Amino acid sequence: MRFGVLTGGGDCPGLNPAIRAVVRRAAMAGHESLGFLDGWKGVRDDLARPLTPADVVGLEGKGGTVLGTSRTNPFAREEDAHKVLATLEHRGIDVVVAIGGDDTLGAARELQRRGRAVVGVPKTMDNDVRGTDWTFGFHSAVSVAVEALERLRDTAASHHRAIVLEVMGRNAGWVALATGLAGGADATLVPEERYDEEAVLARVRRALAARHFALVVVSEGVDLGLAAGRAGAKDEFGHELLAERGVGAELARRIGAATGAETRSAQIGHIQRGGAPELFDRILASRLGAAAVDLALAGRTGRVAVLRGGEIVGIPFDEALAGTRTVEAPWLDLLHTFDA
């Protein structure tokens, strides 16, 4: 068999260990691997490179993706869909291993519906793919965000400021939630909860009164209303580019105006995505990549390898794509236990 592997969507720590696992597992069973460059764009435009076990040496600790990535939707136009199918035929690909989040896996499902064998590996630093307990990239990214919050605490305490840290998260607030919990934020705002400005200001005021500084974590997808910033451009899947909305800066402005405290904001953006994957993500990515090959070899294509409890299992694409996995009530209840 010949496996074609790609990484699509935003990069995150763990992609390279997953690629390594796919190539090594396939080779162990006597099969070849081909890496498509820049996600689905590489399949559409026939851009690829062979991947042998020698090519993936050392990838277990390397950040980003050696195959490159993009937010290309290969089925946005029917002529692109024909190009995808032609590439797979020309390259002699028996099974496609698609590593990515909802959009990448959605394209993989469409390819499966068009008669090609596909398996999926869920990844996203947002941890918002349904059907899996955790996605790789999340733990490493949150560790970076927590370190940023702890560094901001030193500055906030020294200058008696309120500081807002904006982290990634469109519709799911897992990154903000984990950062706020682990970093001891006085208020944490996630997209799953309606923005309550008075409640946020009350928490900030209590923190300022108690120790003369305050820390707030906000997900970039939180809706502060029309004043939160202008709408950004959109990618090929129709998602607004949230970095242009300026949620953190707007929230800091409101806090400063309401409390009189000197207030600053920080947006760490893509810093959350870079760097070597941490232990959990290295191992999870390796397990999922190997499991994807095992699913294909067992004839169980049309499935996504996911983590359930301590086990890796295969679930149908439809189950993995049945909506965004958002923060549930028990997690929100825990979060508010530590509000200022």
Protein Blocks (a to p, Z undefined) as FASTA:
>chain_A
ZZddddehjddehjlmmmmmmmmmmmmnopacdddehijmlmmnopacdddfklmgoklm
cghjfkbpadddfklpmklmmmmmmmmmmnopabdcddddfklmmmmmmmmmnopacddd
dddfklpaghiabdchjlmmmmmmmmmmmmmmmmmmmnopadddddedfkbcklmmmmmm
mnopabdcdfkbccdfklmmmmmmmmmmmnopacddddfkbcebjknopcddddfkopac
fklnommmmmmmmmmmmnopacddddekjmmmgccddfklmmmmmmmmmmmmmmmmnopg
hiacddehjbccdddfklmmnopadddfklmmmmmmmgZZ
